[in-house]
Amino acid sequence: MRNNHWYAVRSQSLAIYARNAGFDLAVYHDYSDGAKEELRKRAVNEALDAIYLACNEQGFDVYSVKRGVYVIALSNPLSVRYSKYRSQVIYIGMGNIMGRIKLHFSNRLFDFMLSVAGANFDFHFARPALPGTAMYYKQVEHNMLKYFHDQYGGLYEKRRYPILNRNAGINMKYPGGTDWWKRPLKASGRRPLWELTPTKFGDFPPL
């Protein structure tokens, strides 16, 4: 497992998670409240298992990373129209990676995925390390959010970061390090075919 290196888990589908759990996401709103709750619980477990296995195949022990950073993005061919330019990134986060991902799924990430049914999602994970620092991962998250704002501009002035982010994180003012963290924030070279523009009814609360 390498430090300052991104591990990607691509084309993850909420519909497939649900199907593997024995449910049909296409008729989610027809289920009873009890069935919806069970679908959510089982689909989240399927998601965590799929992410763990994909990371494990790459030699990345995602459950062991308590001070990590991560990016959640739409898969091709979709992107989000931000104020300056389009991007596939919808969230940048840090901390106990799998604990945070589970929390996101159990709360608003499930609903966001449900709202764009049929879309796939990419996850990017990394374990930042810089000699002489213990909280470098917080600095990396801040750097990533600032870079995102500078390049893409957020949705509008009060929502200056990825669609599911709230603020710019914590600037620890650590000197040194490189720009290795920019990779999942830049265009992959494959141009997305679609841009999603949230309406006033789709103002999703941050994760």
Steps between C-alpha positions, in 0.01 A plus 500: 500500500661822382477843658403804291356275230142476373310171487189513283179297522299576188150454359323420826122469463232545765265294282744209502551530875122479544463211256773302675308562822183356344316822410408693186601866526272589208195446724655645816213744557246218478652314795359534850696709751629184663618358168668830410688496829611142442603580142713789620671293768577208273605717205743694721656173616534391137665832417753472782585142403547596134725793586706294743553218249596738220753676725635172633572382145724804461685436826325785680365410846229764505367404845839571658517862380380726780664819368420487132350715229245400239306627201154393383424573135253422225622243249512572129302612305353732769631817660368795701485853359679725749526877466837501319518159338360150520640233734409147597596561865209521744679469836847530654549363851751382759528289814429134574425406140260207537334645807431819308386320184259285702361812669455674164318202351277462802400864479488731197723324246239226451236764421731684262576179312131416493423841348726425203389140457700322233817701567818329614750643747878497543682502833863608548690430822843600628711497817689832521835509676753779556798464737464695820122541478213303650208688344623527141180336378303803621731729305456285188121520525521880535737524202268289288192705586680828432630368169151383406354841574772677302455271198126429496339762722231295671130546427479868597661742744362343818561145374860533386605136523384161363123458511502297823772696687435764763827691550874518423620268775789588733812684387777359720753726323745214448783590262646244262349207318414468132186532290440123478150559641376680184461185292131409563400867471627536145324386185590141413536568129166341417249776443169451683203503263250646746491790743253490790375834628314488833170688513380696803317181601824302500699705750644198678624557857872435551621162622 
